[in-house]
Amino acid sequence: MGSCCSSCMFCGQNSDEGQLDFCQARGNVHFINTMDGWEAKLSEAIKDDTLVVANFSASWCNPCISIAPAYSELAAKYPSILFLTLDVDDLAELSTSWDIKATPTFVFLKDGRQVDKLVGGNKPELQKKAAAVAQLATKSRN
């Protein structure tokens, strides 16, 4: 569907195998490229009472590439939250079911349900929403 960029959005390295696949598990950011992978991670998060941030992105999307380092920083800052990245081209049906109309779109989930959403690569707003979700995680554990 979409064409790949010349380097991975997470680490900047080149790969002939598909840029996103190359760095699918970088720290606390997990790349999901199948429905089975999505369902497994979501089920695991629900079972473990873990909040999820799902980044619906595309390898050809410049704002997605630009926001990726900030997303990785947030994943490192909030290790109790599960950070997922999904390629809208690989998972078009899933993206449609979550009403994804632009990339990047960040969906914040608790118990498999959306609690917040951010459309676009606005770094300060992403940081703010991630902090709010992290606070929600802290409250639910107390």
Sequence and secondary structure as in RCSB ss.txt:
>XXXX:A:sequence
MGSCCSSCMFCGQNSDEGQLDFCQARGNVHFINTMDGWEAKLSEAIKDDTLVVANFSASWCNPCISIAPAYSELA
AKYPSILFLTLDVDDLAELSTSWDIKATPTFVFLKDGRQVDKLVGGNKPELQKKAAAVAQLATKSRN
>XXXX:A:secstr
     SS TTT    SS HHHHTTEETTEEEE SHHHHHHHHHHHHHTT  EEEEEE TT HHHHHHHHHHHHHH
HH TTSEEEEEETTTTHHHHHHTT  SSSEEEEEETTEEEEEEES  HHHHHHHHHHHHHHHHHHH 
